[in-house]
Amino acid sequence: MNDVNSRIVDIIGIQVDLGASRRGVDMGPSAIRYSGIFEKISELGYECYDKGDITANPLLIDKPSPNPKLKNIDVIANASNELYIKVQASLQNGHFPLVLGGDHSIAVGSVLGVQSVHENIGIIWIDAHGDFNNAETTPSGNVHGMSLSAITGLGPEEMIPFKPANISYVNPNNIALIGVRSIDDEEKKRLKECGAHVFTMADIDKYGMKDIMKMAIDIATNGTKGFHVSLDLDAINPNEAPGVGTPVYGGLTLREAHLAAEMIAENNNLLSAEIVELNPILDIKNQTGELAVQLALSLLGKTIY
């Protein structure tokens, strides 16, 4: 690998669900482990290490937020800082960090951890939502809808107090969002203004997943050292991924999601990945947990034949 192809995978869990209005995704890492992710990655020929789970600091959970539009910001920033350190250490050791969330607020820790090592990365963000609000535009105050904005330097800065001044933000021109179908009006304006590339479900319907992924990979690799994949399981249609906190119908099919993961693996520029927003409380017989494992295996190079 350049680091992208390391045969050593570090599994890093983060049990945080305070960025969302619905609780339960803190149990996501356990459900994915229960589905056999460690054993199945090892069967692919990787050396695999389970680095355990980061949990929310109990001393911060009930701390009042200084800004009501940034709910639970201190505890989330604290956990994201721990994730930042773990992801950074994994990459510095020449390993591949695979992060299991948790709600999507934790992406600030994983992405900036990768950026701290590789300095100039792209992102493929697969999600039903834009995650590009800030404190001024959010209708809910739930910071899992702000993480992509924060890592581009467009706020809220309170999510990333751990970012060293010498680590640059991610360039929005190297960000591709895929599968978007629920986006706030102000969020839409901010995405258009910053230069991020948004591929909605309508685009996938028009052009097909193969062509969309070609464009997304080109965007994420254009002048970068490689890219990070952030996979929110709500990108997939809820009939195939029912165990998510914020389901939106009309999403990716199972095969479209696997094609995306397979094309990413074939490109050979993947630096790191995270899978987030699995809510076992809402799942059916761990269907979504098992799907998360299969998509992780596809990202790591598993093919049908």
N, C-alpha and C positions, 0 to 999 in steps of 0.2 A: 504494500500500500504505500505508495506514498502513504501517508497515514490512513488514507481512505481504504486501503486493502489489508489492513492489519488482520492477522488471523487470531488476534486476542480481543475478545469482547468483554467489556465491563458493563454489567447490568446495574443501573443505579435507580432505585425507587425513590419517589418523593410523595409522601402521604399528606397532601394539602388539598383541601376542598373549599377554602375560605374565600377564593376569588369569585365564586359563583353563588347564586341565590339558592340553589338546590344542593343539599349536602349528599355525600356518599361517594364521590370520586376519589376520596382519600383511600378507599379500599381497592382502587384499581390495580395497584402494583401486586397486591396479594392474589387477586383473581387471575392476573396474567401469569404469575408464578405457578398458581394451582393448575393452570393449563399446560404446564410442562415446558415453559420457554427455555429454561436452563438446559434441560436434557436435549431438547430438539435443536438448539443452536450447537451444542456439542456434537450432535450427530452429523451436522453439516461439515464437521472437520475443524471447527474453531476451538480454541482454548477459551474457556468461559469462566468469568469470575463474578460472583454475586457480591456487590459492594453494599448490600443492605439498603435500608430505607431512611431517608431524611423525614423527620416529623416536625410538626408545628411546635414551636416553643410554647409550653403551657403558660409561661409567665407573660406572654404577649397576646394570647388569644382574646382575653377580655379587655385589653387596653383600648380605650376610646380612640377612634381615628381622629387625627387633627383636621381632617377634611371629610365631611360626610359623603362627598362624591368619590372618595377613595376608601371603600370599606375594607377593614382588616389590613390596611396597607403595611403596618409595621411587622406583623407576624409573617406576611407573605414575603416582604423584602428580606427578612431574616432567613427564611428557609431557602429563598432563591440564592442568597449569598452562599449558603452551604453547598447548594448544587453547583454554583459557579466554580467553587474550589474543587469539587470532586470531578467535574468534567474537565477542568483545566489539568488536573493531575493525571487523569486517564490519558489524555492526548500527549502530555509531556512524556509519559511512559511508552508511547508508541502504540497505545491501545485504541479500540473503537468504543466510545461511550454510547450506550443505548439506555435512554432515560425512560422510565415508566411513571406516568403521572396518575393521579393528580389532575387538577384543573389547568387550563392553558396559561394561567398567570405565571406558572413556573418556567415557561419558555425563556423568560428574561435571563434566568440563571444559566440555562444550558447554552443558549445562543451566545451570550457574552463570554462564557467559558471557552467556547470554540474560537470566537473572535480574538480573545486574548492570546491564543497560541498561534493562530494562522493569519491574524491581522486584517485580512480582506476576504470575507466569505460571502457567498450567496445563500439564499434561503428558498426552499420550496415548501410552501405553507399550504397544506391540504386541509380544508376546513369549510364548513357551511357558512361561517361568519367571517367578517372582515378583521375583527380584533384590532381595529385602528381608531378607537375612541381615545379620549383623554379626559381629564377632570372637567373640562369645559363642555364637552360634547356628550358625555355618557348620559343615557336616560335612566340608568339603574345604579351606577356607582360600583358595579361589580368589575373588579380589575382584570378578570380573565378576558374581558373584551378590550383590553388596552395594551396587551403585551407586545404586539407587533409594532405599535406606535412607539412604545418606550425604547425599543432596541434600535430604532432609526433616529433617536434623539429628538422626537417630536412630543415627548411627554407621555405619561407623567414621570418626571425625574424621581419622584418619591418611590417608584418601583425599583430603582436601580442605584441606591446610594452607595453600593459596593463597587461600582464601576470606576476603575482607576482613570485619572484624567488622560493618561497616555494611550488608552485603548479607544479606538475610534468606534463610532456607531456604525451600524450596517447601512450600506448605501441602498436606498429604496429601488434604484435602477436595477439592482441584482436580486430583487425579490419577486417571486411569482406566487400568486395565490391561486389555488385550484379548487373548484367545486363550490364556489361561493353562490349562495342563493338567499341569504338573509343579511341585509346590511342597512344600517341607519342612514338617513339622508346626510347628516353632517359628516358621518364617517366616510360616506361615498365621496363627498367633496374633498376631504383631506387625502384620501387615497389618490384621487386624480391629480391633485396639486403636487404631491410628493414624487410622483413618477414611478410608483410601484405598478406592477403588471397584474391585472386581475382577470382571471379566466372563470367566468360564471358557468353554471350548468347549461345555460343557453349556448355558450360558446362550445361546450363539449358536445351538445346536441348537433350543432352546425358542422363542426370540423372533425369530431371524433377524438377519442382520448389519445390515440397515437400522435396525431399532429400537435395537440395541445401540449403533450409531454415533451415533444421535441423542442417546441418553443420555450417551455419552462426551463428545461435543462440548459438551453443556449443562454437564457437570461441569467441563470444562477452561476454559470461558469464563465461568463464574459469578463475576462480580466481578473478573475478571482483565484484563490488558492484551492477552491473546492466549495462544497455547499453542505448545509445542514438541512435535514428534512424534519419538519414538524407536522405530525399527523394527528389531527383531531378526529376521533372516530365518528363524530357526528357528520363528517363529510359524506359518509356512506348512508345510503337510504335506510331509514329506521326499521324496515321489515327485515333487513339483513344484519343490522347492528342496532338492536333495540336498547341495549344497555348504555345509553348516553344521557347526560343531564339536560341537554338542550336540543332535542331532535327536531329536524326540519325535513319534511317529506320532499321527494323529488331529487334525491341525491345520487351519488355514484353507485353503480352496481358493484357487486362483489368482484366481477371480472375486470371492470374498469379500475378499481382500486388495486387489484393485483397487477394489472398491466402497468400502471404507474410505478409501482414498486419494482417490478422487473426491469423496466426501462432505466430507472435510477441505478439499479445494481449494474446493469450492462455498461453504463456510462463511465464507471470507475473513478468518479470524482466525489464520492460521498464521504464526508468527514465524520459525521455523527448523525444521530436520529433520536427522536422522542415520539412516544405514543401516549396521548393524553385523553382525558374526559371519559374514561370507562367508569360507569356507575353500576356496580354489581347488584345494587338494590333493585334496579329497574331492568336488569337483564333476564333472559329466559334460558335457564339451564346453562349458564355461562357461555352462551352463544357468542356474545361480543368479545368475551375474554379469549376464547379460542380463535376467533377471527384476528384479534390483535397479534397473537402468536404467529399465525400464518402470514400476516402481512410483514411482521418483523423478519421472518425467514425469507420472504421474497426480497426484501431490502438487502439482505445479506447474501443473496445470490441463488437461492433455491429456485429451481425451474421444474416444470412439469416433466420434461423429457431431456 
